[in-house]
Amino acid sequence: MTAGPLAGRRIVVTRAAQQSGGLQERLERQGAQVQLLPTIEIAPPDSYQLLDDALRRASSFAWLVVTSTNAVRVIGERLVALGLTSQSLSHLQCAAVGRATADALHELGLSVEVVPKRAVGEALAEALVDRVRGQCVLLVHAAVARDVVPDALATAGASVTIIDAYRTVVPADAVERANAIFGTELLPDAVMFTSGSTVVHLL
């Protein structure tokens, strides 16, 4: 552990195990002692049929809206599985909930027109409502995601097709890890959450 503004602080990171590395490294560079407690694990949806169908008929949409890097990853995987390329989506105007999601879309070969300053659903909805009226929108997100974005776009007059690209489940060892961290008198100084699911699953 190095000296820094977080020196001596014990910080719990609840992000999915495969995505916590970069965050852990940045916290440790600031001197923090990081404890990993993944409260979510990314799992496939019950079926990819709806997403596959939407990707095959991508020409019927004007916008692609994604709310996480995981959604972008799944889109890329399904394009490969279907024998398609990102060129089949190149006509779409794209919106991303935050910079990391926009970067993932860029890596897929897509341009991004809308990225809100705040990486939350409310800000994404606000940035889109005046632009999607009367247009067909493909919204790809996690199962059981909040309805903030689709509700706002539908109210604004867009025709919204909502697709679940993945599910978040509780990891098998989450209870054991949580007991080890919170079942002692020496509690952590902070807990970091990166999505609503990480909060719900910890509770």
N, C-alpha and C positions, 0 to 999 in steps of 0.2 A: 504493500500500500504506500502511495506517495503522498507528500504534503500537498495540500490544495484546499479550496474553500469547503470541501466536503470531508476533510480529514477526520477520521474517527466516527463518521456517521454510518449507521447500518441501514441500508436501503433495500427493500424488498421489491423485486421486479416480477410482475405477474404475467408478463407477455408469454406467448407461445415459445416453447424451448428453441425451436429452429429459427426464431426471429429475435431472440434476446441478446445475441452476441454483440452487435454494434452498440446497443444501449448500455450493456454491461461495461464494455471497454471505455466508453465516454465517461461513465460515472466513476470508474476506477481511476481514470486519468486525473479526475478532480479529487481523488483521495478517498472516495467512499469504499466501504466494505459492502459488496453486493451479495445479497442472498436471493437465489433464484427460486421462485415459487410459481411455475407455470400453472395458471388456472384454466387455460384453454388449450385445446388441441384441435387442429384443423382436420376435418373429416369430409369425405365426399357427401353430396346430397343423396337423397334416396334414389334419384335418377338424374342423368344428364340430358334426358330426352328433350325437355323444354328449352334448355340452353342450346342444344344442338340444333333444334328446329329454328330457333331465333337466329343463330349464326348462319344457317343455310339461307334464310330469307332476309338477310341484313339489308338488302336493297329497299325493303319496305320501311326502314327507319331513317329518321333524319339525325337523331342524336343517340350517342352512347354515353351513359352516365354510370360511373363506377365509384364505389365508396370504400375500397380498400385495395391494397396491393395484392392480397390473396385473390380477389375477384379477377384482377388482371392476369395473374398467373394461370388461373383456371381457364380463362378465355383463350390464352395462348395454347394451353395443353389441348383444349377441345378443337381448336382450329387444326392443329397437327393431326389429331385423331380423325378428323373429318376429311383430311386431305386438302384443306384450304390454307390460304395464307392471309396475312394481315391486309393484303391488298384488297381483299373482299370487303374490308371495313373502312377503306381509305376515304370513302365518300362521306362518312359520318363526321359530324361535329362531336367532339368529345369533351366531357366535363369530368373532373376528378376532385375528390373531396379534399385532397391536400397535395403537397409537393411530392412526397414519396410515391403516391399513387400516379401522379402525372408523369414522374420519371419512369415508372414501370410501363406506362402506356407508350412513352417515347421509345423505350427499349423494344417494344413490340412493333415499332414502326409507325405509330399513329401520332398525329398532331393533336394538341390539346388546346381548346379555345378558352375554357373556363376553369380556373383554380381559385377558390375563395381565399381571402387572407387568413381566415380562421378555419382550421381543418375539422369542422363539425358540420353535421347535417343541416342545421339551421342556416349556416352561412352559404352552403352549397345551394340550398333551395332558393335563398334570397337572390343569389347571383344568376339563377336560371329562369325565374318565373317570367321575366319580361322578354325572354328569348325563345321560349318553347311553345308559346301559345299557338294552338292549331296544328302542332307538329306531332309526329310519332316518336316516342322516346323509348329506348331500350335501357332499363335500369337493372344492373347486375350487382348483387350484393350478397350478404350472408343470410341464411335462413334465420328467422326470428329477429331480423334487424328492425330498428325503429321505423315507423311509418312517416316520419317528418318529411323526407324528400318526396316520395311518391304522392303523398296527400297534397303537398303544396303545388306540385307540378300539375296534378289533375285538377285542382281548384283553379289554376291559372289557365286551364283550357287545353292542356296537352293530353294526348292519348298515350298512356303509360303502360308498357308491358314490363312486369316485374319478374325477374328470374333469380332463383336462389342458386348460387354457384357452389356454395359449400356450407357446412355446418360447423359450429364450435361446440365441442364436447369437453367434459371435465376429464383431465388425465387420470389414469388409474392410481398414481401415487400422490395425488394432490392432497388428500387428507393427511397422509403420513408426513408430508413436507410441511403442511400448515401447522400440525401439532408440534413439530420440531422447532418452528419459528415462534409461534404464538403461545405455546404451552409452557413457557418459562417466564421467570420474573423479569429477565432482561429482554424487553420488547424492542423492536426496531424503531428507528427514528422516523422513518417514512415508508410509505407503500406507494408504488407507482402503478397507475392503471393506464392502459392504452386503448381501451374500448369498453363499451357498456357490458359486454360479455365477461370481461375479466373481473368486473365488480360483482356481477350477479353470481358468477361461479365461486368466487371467494366467499361470499356470504352464504 
